[in-house]
Amino acid sequence: MRIDFWADVICPWCYLGHARLRTALDRFPHRDAVRVVHRSFELDPGRAKEDITPVPSFLTARYGPDAAAMDKRVARIVHGEGLGYRTDRQVGSTLDAHRLLHWAGEQHRQEQLLQAMMRANFAQARDIFTPEGLLAIVGEAGLDAAEATAALADPQWYLACASPPRPASPTPVWTWRRPRPSWTRPAPPSPTACSATPSWSLRSHPDGPAIYRRVRKRPHIPA
C-alpha cells in the first residue's frame, strides 16, 4: 500500500499530521507493506527566496492582532503530541526545501530529511530557507552535502512551471456530486496545460509531478 502525504515543511498541521501518521504506522502490524511518498505542496508559491520573515510578524499581518494567541493554541496541541514547537521561528520560500526532498527520495532518505527539516523548523526555529541552512540539515539526515549542493545548483532539478496541471492520481479520488458521492478518476494532465514559456522546465518523476504549486481549494460539499 502507498500513502501519498501532501505537505509543506512550514505547515504546522502537516507537522502534526506527519507525526501522527508515523505513530499510527509504528503500531500497524503490516508496516513493512506500506510505502509513504512525500508530495510537495507550497503554501506560498509566490514568495521570493529572499523574503524571510519572523512568523509572529507574518501571522499578525495576515490574521490580525489575535494571531499570536492563535499560534499559541497550535503550540499547545503540538506539545500535547510530545513535539517541539517554537513560536519565534521564521517563514520563507520552501521551494528549495522541496527540491531537496525529491532529491533525497532518489537516495531513499526522503523520510529522514523530511523529519529533519520539520524538526529544525518547528522545534528548533532554525533556518530552512537558505542553501546554507538546508545543507546543514541534509548532513544531519545522513545525506551527502556536496551532492545536495549540486542538486540545488541545477535549475532543472524538480522545478515545475508556474501553473502546473493537477497531478494525475493512480487511485480513485473522492469527489462530491448530487445527489450522492461518487468515485471518479482524474484525467492525466495535458502536455499543453503549462505555459508555452514557463519560468522553469517541468522535470518528470516516476511518482508523478515533482512540485505542485497551485493552491487547491476545498471541494464544495452540498448539504
Backbone as JSON, one array per atom type, in Angstrom:
{
  "sequence": "MRIDFWADVICPWCYLGHARLRTALDRFPHRDAVRVVHRSFELDPGRAKEDITPVPSFLTARYGPDAAAMDKRVARIVHGEGLGYRTDRQVGSTLDAHRLLHWAGEQHRQEQLLQAMMRANFAQARDIFTPEGLLAIVGEAGLDAAEATAALADPQWYLACASPPRPASPTPVWTWRRPRPSWTRPAPPSPTACSATPSWSLRSHPDGPAIYRRVRKRPHIPA",
  "N": [[0.85, -1.18, 0.0], [0.47, 2.25, -0.76], [0.96, 5.45, 0.61], [0.25, 8.69, -0.12], [1.58, 11.61, 0.93], [0.76, 14.78, 1.22], [2.36, 17.81, 1.78], [3.67, 20.83, 3.27], [6.74, 22.0, 4.47], [6.64, 24.04, 6.29], [4.15, 24.07, 7.34], [2.18, 23.92, 10.15], [0.1, 22.1, 10.73], [0.62, 20.07, 8.97], [3.01, 19.18, 10.04], [2.1, 18.21, 12.51], [0.27, 16.27, 11.58], [1.99, 14.58, 10.19], [3.55, 13.52, 12.26], [1.59, 12.11, 13.68], [0.86, 10.28, 11.74], [3.23, 8.77, 11.53], [3.24, 7.64, 14.1], [0.92, 6.07, 13.98], [1.64, 4.28, 11.95], [3.78, 2.98, 13.15], [2.46, 1.42, 14.95], [1.09, -0.28, 13.36], [0.58, -3.54, 12.27], [1.42, -4.41, 9.77], [3.42, -2.77, 8.82], [5.69, -2.92, 7.17], [4.66, -3.3, 4.71], [3.8, -0.93, 3.78], [4.28, 1.99, 1.94], [5.36, 5.28, 2.17], [4.98, 8.21, 0.42], [6.32, 11.31, -0.07], [4.69, 14.24, -1.01], [5.06, 17.31, -2.56], [3.87, 20.46, -1.52], [3.41, 23.75, -1.86], [2.74, 26.31, 0.35], [2.93, 29.02, -0.07], [3.57, 29.82, -2.96], [4.36, 32.05, -4.42], [6.23, 33.47, -3.03], [9.24, 35.25, -2.73], [12.66, 34.11, -2.74], [14.37, 35.55, -1.13], [12.72, 36.68, 0.71], [12.32, 36.44, 3.84], [10.72, 36.12, 6.84], [9.92, 36.87, 10.26], [7.79, 34.6, 11.94], [5.78, 35.55, 13.86], [5.36, 38.25, 12.98], [4.55, 37.8, 10.35], [2.15, 36.31, 10.72], [0.6, 38.15, 12.14], [0.3, 40.2, 10.27], [-1.25, 38.89, 8.42], [-3.46, 37.74, 9.78], [-4.22, 39.46, 11.79], [-4.48, 41.08, 15.09], [-4.99, 38.92, 16.79], [-3.39, 36.87, 16.1], [-1.07, 35.94, 17.46], [-2.09, 34.66, 19.75], [-3.5, 32.65, 18.48], [-1.44, 31.13, 17.33], [-0.23, 30.21, 19.64], [-2.2, 28.53, 20.62], [-2.09, 26.53, 18.71], [0.47, 25.65, 19.31], [0.08, 24.48, 21.85], [-1.45, 22.25, 21.16], [0.35, 20.84, 19.54], [2.46, 20.43, 21.35], [1.13, 18.71, 23.03], [1.32, 16.36, 21.66], [3.83, 15.61, 22.16], [5.79, 16.95, 20.75], [8.23, 19.39, 19.72], [7.78, 22.95, 19.54], [8.33, 26.04, 18.36], [7.48, 29.4, 18.67], [8.87, 31.52, 17.74], [9.99, 31.19, 15.28], [10.92, 31.41, 11.73], [9.55, 32.33, 8.49], [9.54, 31.49, 5.07], [10.37, 31.07, 1.56], [9.75, 27.77, 0.45], [10.6, 26.35, -1.69], [13.22, 25.38, -2.45], [13.63, 23.61, -0.35], [11.72, 21.65, -0.91], [12.7, 20.77, -3.36], [15.06, 19.53, -2.54], [13.98, 17.51, -0.99], [12.83, 15.82, -2.89], [15.11, 15.11, -4.27], [16.35, 13.71, -2.19], [14.62, 11.59, -2.08], [15.43, 10.02, -4.22], [17.7, 9.06, -3.14], [16.76, 7.38, -1.3], [16.2, 8.45, 1.2], [14.23, 10.17, 1.91], [12.19, 10.36, 3.88], [13.7, 10.61, 6.21], [14.95, 13.08, 5.76], [12.75, 14.77, 5.58], [11.69, 14.61, 8.2], [13.87, 15.72, 9.56], [13.92, 18.33, 8.53], [11.41, 19.36, 9.36], [11.67, 19.16, 12.12], [13.86, 20.87, 12.54], [12.75, 23.31, 11.75], [10.29, 23.69, 13.27], [10.74, 22.76, 15.96], [13.24, 23.74, 16.61], [13.54, 26.23, 15.5], [15.22, 26.87, 13.36], [17.1, 27.86, 10.42], [15.64, 27.07, 7.38], [15.52, 28.01, 4.89], [17.55, 29.01, 3.35], [20.35, 28.1, 1.24], [22.58, 27.45, 2.84], [21.49, 26.87, 5.38], [19.82, 24.71, 4.71], [21.65, 22.81, 3.73], [23.06, 22.14, 6.02], [21.13, 20.71, 7.4], [20.72, 18.62, 5.66], [23.08, 17.13, 5.99], [22.65, 16.2, 8.59], [20.64, 14.4, 8.15], [21.91, 12.27, 7.11], [22.8, 12.48, 4.51], [24.68, 13.35, 1.54], [26.34, 16.36, 1.5], [27.69, 17.65, -0.57], [26.61, 16.54, -2.91], [23.99, 17.38, -2.57], [24.36, 20.12, -2.8], [25.03, 20.3, -5.5], [22.61, 19.5, -6.61], [20.91, 21.61, -5.83], [22.1, 23.64, -7.27], [21.43, 23.07, -9.85], [19.23, 24.3, -12.13], [17.19, 22.88, -13.31], [16.36, 20.92, -11.65], [13.8, 19.18, -10.57], [11.79, 21.23, -10.85], [8.71, 22.68, -11.22], [6.58, 24.2, -13.7], [5.13, 27.51, -13.54], [2.33, 27.35, -13.26], [1.26, 24.49, -12.91], [-0.46, 21.55, -14.19], [-3.15, 19.8, -12.53], [-1.99, 17.1, -10.62], [-2.06, 13.78, -11.89], [-3.75, 11.04, -10.42], [-2.96, 7.8, -9.23], [-4.91, 6.37, -8.03], [-8.45, 6.14, -7.29], [-10.24, 9.19, -6.66], [-12.01, 10.8, -4.1], [-14.91, 12.46, -4.78], [-17.57, 14.91, -4.75], [-20.88, 14.71, -5.82], [-24.17, 15.66, -6.73], [-26.92, 13.38, -6.53], [-25.52, 12.06, -4.56], [-22.33, 11.01, -3.23], [-19.62, 10.04, -5.42], [-17.24, 7.86, -7.03], [-14.48, 8.93, -8.85], [-11.99, 9.09, -11.4], [-9.3, 11.18, -11.91], [-8.44, 12.87, -14.97], [-5.42, 12.38, -16.89], [-2.76, 14.84, -16.79], [-2.73, 17.5, -19.17], [-0.37, 17.83, -21.83], [-0.09, 20.37, -22.75], [-0.92, 22.03, -20.83], [0.63, 23.68, -19.27], [2.26, 26.88, -19.39], [3.49, 28.08, -22.54], [5.94, 29.23, -22.38], [7.36, 28.66, -19.8], [8.64, 29.67, -16.54], [10.36, 27.83, -15.47], [11.51, 24.56, -16.39], [9.55, 21.58, -16.67], [10.27, 18.76, -14.92], [10.03, 15.37, -15.13], [8.94, 12.77, -12.85], [9.18, 9.51, -11.44], [7.06, 8.98, -9.67], [5.22, 10.88, -10.28], [4.28, 14.42, -10.83], [6.76, 16.72, -9.71], [6.65, 19.03, -8.0], [3.9, 20.56, -6.69], [2.38, 23.46, -7.19], [0.11, 24.96, -7.22], [-2.44, 26.33, -5.27], [-4.86, 24.38, -3.86], [-8.36, 24.55, -3.75], [-10.78, 23.94, -1.18], [-13.1, 21.31, -1.69], [-16.54, 21.83, -2.6], [-19.06, 20.79, -0.48], [-22.15, 19.62, -0.74], [-25.16, 20.23, 1.15]],
  "CA": [[0.0, 0.0, 0.0], [1.21, 3.51, -0.82], [0.31, 6.63, 1.17], [0.76, 9.96, -0.62], [1.47, 12.6, 2.01], [0.94, 16.14, 0.71], [2.75, 18.65, 2.92], [4.71, 21.84, 3.2], [7.57, 21.85, 5.67], [6.36, 25.13, 7.23], [2.75, 23.96, 7.74], [2.13, 23.26, 11.46], [-0.83, 20.97, 10.72], [1.36, 18.98, 8.3], [3.96, 18.72, 11.06], [1.32, 17.41, 13.44], [-0.26, 15.11, 10.88], [3.09, 13.68, 9.87], [3.91, 12.82, 13.49], [0.52, 11.16, 13.98], [0.96, 9.2, 10.75], [4.34, 7.91, 11.95], [2.8, 6.87, 15.27], [-0.04, 5.05, 13.53], [2.36, 3.25, 11.19], [4.59, 2.2, 14.09], [1.57, 0.47, 15.61], [0.44, -1.1, 12.34], [1.33, -4.81, 12.18], [1.92, -4.64, 8.41], [4.15, -1.56, 8.47], [6.64, -3.16, 6.09], [3.95, -3.34, 3.43], [3.32, 0.42, 3.5], [5.28, 2.95, 1.45], [4.9, 6.66, 2.27], [5.6, 9.07, -0.59], [6.13, 12.73, 0.21], [4.26, 15.08, -2.13], [5.33, 18.69, -2.23], [2.78, 21.41, -1.64], [3.88, 25.04, -1.37], [1.68, 27.16, 0.87], [3.08, 30.37, -0.62], [4.47, 29.62, -4.1], [4.82, 33.31, -4.99], [7.18, 34.15, -2.14], [10.62, 35.32, -3.22], [13.58, 33.39, -1.87], [14.99, 36.44, -0.14], [11.69, 37.18, 1.62], [12.28, 35.62, 5.06], [10.04, 36.97, 7.81], [9.54, 36.21, 11.52], [6.42, 34.1, 11.92], [4.82, 36.44, 14.53], [5.03, 39.39, 12.11], [3.8, 37.28, 9.21], [0.8, 35.95, 11.12], [-0.13, 39.37, 12.51], [-0.06, 40.9, 9.03], [-2.26, 38.13, 7.68], [-4.64, 37.38, 10.56], [-4.59, 40.5, 12.73], [-3.88, 41.06, 16.44], [-5.22, 37.66, 17.5], [-2.54, 35.84, 15.5], [-0.17, 35.36, 18.45], [-2.86, 33.72, 20.56], [-3.83, 31.53, 17.61], [-0.26, 30.28, 17.21], [-0.02, 29.58, 20.94], [-3.14, 27.41, 20.7], [-1.49, 25.46, 17.9], [1.62, 25.14, 20.07], [-0.41, 23.58, 22.9], [-1.86, 20.99, 20.52], [1.57, 20.15, 19.1], [3.16, 19.97, 22.56], [0.38, 17.57, 23.54], [1.78, 15.16, 20.94], [5.22, 15.38, 22.51], [6.65, 17.56, 19.74], [8.68, 20.74, 19.98], [7.13, 23.97, 18.71], [8.82, 27.38, 18.67], [6.68, 30.44, 18.04], [9.78, 32.57, 17.26], [10.65, 30.74, 14.06], [10.76, 32.28, 10.58], [8.83, 31.77, 7.36], [10.11, 31.91, 3.8], [10.09, 30.17, 0.44], [10.14, 26.37, 0.7], [10.85, 25.68, -2.97], [14.47, 24.62, -2.4], [13.44, 22.5, 0.58], [11.01, 20.6, -1.64], [13.61, 20.21, -4.37], [15.97, 18.61, -1.86], [13.22, 16.33, -0.56], [12.71, 14.9, -4.03], [16.45, 14.56, -4.47], [16.55, 12.72, -1.13], [13.84, 10.41, -2.43], [16.25, 9.17, -5.08], [18.72, 8.45, -2.27], [16.0, 6.57, -0.33], [16.3, 9.08, 2.52], [13.28, 11.27, 1.91], [11.51, 10.44, 5.17], [14.67, 11.11, 7.19], [15.16, 14.5, 5.53], [11.51, 15.47, 5.93], [11.66, 14.71, 9.66], [14.92, 16.65, 9.99], [13.51, 19.7, 8.18], [10.32, 19.79, 10.22], [12.21, 19.33, 13.48], [14.68, 22.08, 12.53], [11.89, 24.49, 11.64], [9.31, 23.88, 14.34], [11.24, 22.51, 17.31], [14.5, 24.43, 16.87], [13.48, 27.57, 14.89], [16.43, 27.05, 12.56], [16.96, 28.31, 9.03], [15.44, 26.06, 6.35], [15.15, 28.78, 3.71], [18.75, 29.35, 2.59], [21.16, 26.91, 0.94], [23.45, 27.1, 3.97], [20.69, 26.2, 6.4], [19.34, 23.43, 4.2], [22.75, 21.86, 3.62], [23.36, 21.65, 7.36], [20.11, 19.71, 7.74], [21.0, 17.47, 4.79], [24.1, 16.31, 6.64], [22.07, 15.56, 9.77], [19.78, 13.32, 7.68], [22.74, 11.21, 6.56], [22.96, 12.66, 3.06], [25.93, 13.99, 1.13], [26.11, 17.78, 1.3], [28.21, 18.06, -1.89], [25.61, 16.15, -3.9], [22.85, 18.26, -2.39], [24.75, 21.41, -3.37], [24.91, 20.18, -6.96], [21.19, 19.46, -6.93], [20.37, 22.96, -5.7], [22.68, 24.49, -8.31], [20.85, 22.7, -11.15], [17.91, 24.94, -12.21], [16.2, 21.96, -13.84], [16.12, 19.83, -10.71], [12.47, 19.11, -9.99], [11.09, 22.51, -10.81], [7.52, 22.7, -12.05], [6.27, 25.51, -14.25], [4.44, 28.35, -12.56], [0.94, 26.92, -13.07], [1.21, 23.13, -13.41], [-1.77, 20.91, -14.14], [-3.41, 18.96, -11.37], [-1.32, 15.82, -10.83], [-2.91, 12.61, -12.04], [-3.66, 10.13, -9.28], [-3.07, 6.39, -9.62], [-6.03, 5.77, -7.32], [-9.64, 6.99, -7.37], [-10.31, 10.34, -5.77], [-13.37, 11.01, -3.62], [-15.5, 13.74, -5.15], [-18.98, 15.0, -4.38], [-21.84, 15.07, -6.85], [-25.54, 15.41, -6.34], [-27.43, 13.51, -5.16], [-24.72, 11.31, -3.61], [-20.92, 11.0, -3.65], [-19.24, 9.01, -6.38], [-15.8, 7.69, -7.24], [-14.03, 9.31, -10.18], [-10.54, 9.08, -11.59], [-8.95, 12.38, -12.67], [-7.77, 12.66, -16.24], [-3.99, 12.74, -16.83], [-2.53, 16.24, -17.14], [-2.49, 17.79, -20.58], [1.0, 18.29, -22.05], [-0.09, 21.79, -23.1], [-1.57, 22.78, -19.76], [1.55, 24.69, -18.77], [2.56, 27.96, -20.31], [4.46, 27.73, -23.59], [7.25, 29.74, -21.98], [7.39, 28.67, -18.33], [9.86, 30.16, -15.92], [11.22, 26.67, -15.28], [11.07, 23.39, -17.12], [8.93, 20.54, -15.85], [11.05, 17.54, -14.96], [9.15, 14.29, -14.7], [9.38, 11.95, -11.73], [8.44, 8.23, -11.52], [5.85, 9.0, -8.86], [4.34, 11.98, -10.66], [4.9, 15.75, -10.84], [7.65, 16.92, -8.58], [6.2, 20.05, -7.07], [2.57, 21.04, -7.02], [2.47, 24.81, -6.66], [-1.18, 25.63, -7.22], [-3.19, 26.12, -4.03], [-6.13, 23.73, -4.16], [-9.47, 24.97, -2.92], [-11.56, 22.87, -0.59], [-14.29, 20.99, -2.51], [-17.83, 22.18, -2.03], [-19.82, 19.62, -0.07], [-23.55, 20.06, -0.61], [-25.88, 19.8, 2.35]],
  "C": [[0.88, 1.24, 0.0], [0.35, 4.62, -0.23], [1.0, 7.86, 0.58], [0.51, 11.03, 0.43], [1.8, 13.97, 1.45], [1.26, 17.07, 1.88], [3.7, 19.74, 2.49], [5.46, 21.79, 4.52], [7.36, 22.98, 6.67], [4.91, 25.09, 7.72], [2.66, 23.25, 9.1], [1.19, 22.06, 11.49], [-0.22, 19.78, 9.97], [2.36, 18.35, 9.26], [3.26, 17.79, 12.05], [0.81, 16.14, 12.79], [0.81, 14.09, 10.54], [3.51, 12.87, 11.1], [2.85, 11.77, 13.84], [0.53, 10.0, 12.99], [2.08, 8.24, 11.13], [3.94, 7.04, 13.13], [1.86, 5.75, 14.87], [0.67, 3.92, 12.78], [3.21, 2.38, 12.11], [3.75, 1.14, 14.8], [0.92, -0.51, 14.64], [1.22, -2.4, 12.14], [1.92, -5.08, 10.8], [2.69, -3.41, 7.92], [5.08, -1.77, 7.29], [5.98, -3.17, 4.72], [3.45, -1.96, 3.01], [4.49, 1.29, 3.03], [4.67, 4.35, 1.49], [5.69, 7.5, 1.28], [5.29, 10.52, -0.26], [5.75, 13.46, -1.07], [4.41, 16.54, -1.72], [4.12, 19.58, -2.47], [3.24, 22.73, -1.03], [2.69, 25.89, -0.9], [1.73, 28.56, 0.25], [4.04, 30.32, -1.81], [5.01, 30.92, -4.7], [5.87, 34.02, -4.16], [8.58, 34.1, -2.72], [11.56, 34.65, -2.22], [14.19, 34.27, -0.79], [14.0, 36.98, 0.88], [11.53, 36.22, 2.8], [11.82, 36.51, 6.21], [9.81, 36.22, 9.11], [8.06, 35.79, 11.48], [5.44, 35.01, 12.66], [4.4, 37.63, 13.66], [4.19, 38.94, 10.93], [2.35, 36.98, 9.59], [-0.03, 37.18, 11.49], [-0.58, 40.13, 11.27], [-1.2, 40.19, 8.3], [-3.56, 37.96, 8.46], [-5.03, 38.43, 11.61], [-4.01, 40.29, 14.12], [-4.08, 39.77, 17.21], [-4.29, 36.55, 17.03], [-1.64, 35.15, 16.53], [-0.89, 34.33, 19.32], [-3.23, 32.47, 19.76], [-2.64, 30.57, 17.52], [0.05, 29.58, 18.53], [-0.98, 28.4, 21.14], [-2.63, 26.22, 19.89], [-0.33, 24.83, 18.66], [1.18, 24.16, 21.16], [-0.82, 22.23, 22.32], [-0.63, 20.17, 20.13], [2.35, 19.62, 20.3], [2.45, 18.76, 23.17], [0.73, 16.27, 22.86], [3.24, 14.84, 21.24], [6.22, 15.97, 21.53], [7.08, 18.96, 20.19], [8.0, 21.73, 19.05], [7.57, 25.34, 19.2], [7.96, 28.41, 17.95], [7.55, 31.58, 17.51], [10.53, 32.15, 16.0], [10.39, 31.72, 12.92], [9.95, 31.57, 9.5], [9.45, 32.34, 6.08], [9.73, 30.94, 2.7], [10.58, 28.76, 0.76], [10.45, 25.62, -0.6], [12.12, 24.83, -2.93], [14.37, 23.44, -1.43], [12.74, 21.34, -0.12], [11.89, 19.97, -2.71], [14.55, 19.19, -3.72], [15.23, 17.36, -1.36], [13.06, 15.34, -1.7], [14.06, 14.32, -4.42], [16.72, 13.47, -3.43], [15.76, 11.45, -1.4], [14.62, 9.47, -3.33], [17.37, 8.49, -4.3], [18.07, 7.54, -1.22], [16.12, 7.11, 1.09], [15.31, 10.24, 2.65], [12.61, 11.46, 3.27], [12.45, 11.02, 6.23], [14.88, 12.62, 7.02], [13.92, 15.3, 5.89], [11.4, 15.65, 7.45], [12.68, 15.74, 10.15], [14.54, 18.09, 9.69], [12.41, 20.2, 9.1], [10.8, 20.02, 11.65], [13.03, 20.62, 13.56], [13.81, 23.34, 12.52], [11.05, 24.71, 12.88], [9.9, 23.75, 15.75], [12.47, 23.35, 17.65], [14.55, 25.84, 16.29], [14.75, 27.87, 14.1], [16.08, 27.46, 11.14], [16.77, 27.11, 8.1], [15.15, 26.73, 5.01], [16.35, 29.22, 2.87], [19.53, 28.08, 2.28], [22.02, 26.48, 2.12], [22.68, 26.36, 5.05], [20.23, 24.83, 5.96], [20.46, 22.39, 4.15], [23.18, 21.33, 4.99], [22.39, 20.55, 7.77], [20.31, 18.45, 6.91], [22.02, 16.55, 5.44], [23.56, 15.57, 7.84], [21.17, 14.37, 9.37], [20.58, 12.19, 7.03], [22.95, 11.28, 5.07], [24.22, 13.45, 2.77], [25.68, 15.46, 0.78], [26.61, 18.25, -0.07], [27.22, 17.71, -2.99], [24.37, 17.03, -3.79], [23.14, 19.65, -2.96], [24.61, 21.4, -4.88], [23.45, 20.16, -7.39], [20.56, 20.85, -6.86], [20.88, 23.88, -6.8], [22.1, 24.21, -9.69], [19.45, 23.3, -11.26], [16.82, 24.02, -12.74], [15.79, 20.87, -12.84], [14.75, 19.94, -10.06], [11.82, 20.47, -9.8], [9.89, 22.43, -11.75], [7.32, 24.1, -12.61], [5.31, 26.24, -13.31], [3.01, 27.91, -12.28], [0.77, 25.51, -13.62], [-0.2, 22.58, -13.38], [-1.93, 20.13, -12.86], [-2.76, 17.61, -11.59], [-2.32, 14.68, -10.95], [-2.69, 11.68, -10.87], [-3.78, 8.7, -9.76], [-4.26, 5.7, -8.97], [-7.25, 6.67, -7.45], [-9.62, 8.08, -6.32], [-11.77, 10.56, -5.4], [-13.84, 12.4, -4.0], [-16.98, 13.71, -4.84], [-19.81, 15.44, -5.58], [-23.24, 14.84, -6.31], [-26.08, 14.21, -7.12], [-26.59, 12.77, -4.14], [-23.28, 11.29, -4.11], [-20.64, 9.85, -4.6], [-17.73, 8.96, -6.5], [-15.46, 8.06, -8.67], [-12.52, 9.25, -10.23], [-10.17, 10.3, -12.42], [-8.22, 12.05, -13.95], [-6.3, 13.02, -16.11], [-3.79, 14.17, -17.28], [-2.24, 16.4, -18.62], [-1.07, 18.28, -20.77], [1.07, 19.77, -22.39], [-0.68, 22.64, -22.0], [-0.68, 23.87, -19.2], [1.79, 25.75, -19.84], [3.59, 27.53, -21.34], [5.85, 28.21, -23.24], [7.31, 29.82, -20.46], [8.7, 29.2, -17.8], [10.86, 29.03, -15.73], [10.68, 25.52, -16.11], [10.48, 22.37, -16.16], [9.74, 19.27, -16.01], [10.21, 16.42, -14.38], [9.79, 13.49, -13.58], [8.58, 10.66, -11.78], [7.14, 8.23, -10.75], [4.95, 10.18, -9.18], [5.05, 13.31, -10.62], [5.66, 16.03, -9.56], [7.09, 17.89, -7.55], [4.87, 20.61, -7.55], [2.41, 22.41, -6.38], [1.12, 25.52, -6.61], [-1.92, 25.31, -5.93], [-4.55, 25.56, -4.39], [-7.2, 24.23, -3.21], [-10.19, 23.76, -2.35], [-12.77, 22.56, -1.46], [-15.56, 21.41, -1.8], [-18.6, 20.92, -1.72], [-21.26, 20.05, 0.14], [-24.18, 19.5, 0.65], [-26.71, 18.58, 2.05]]
}
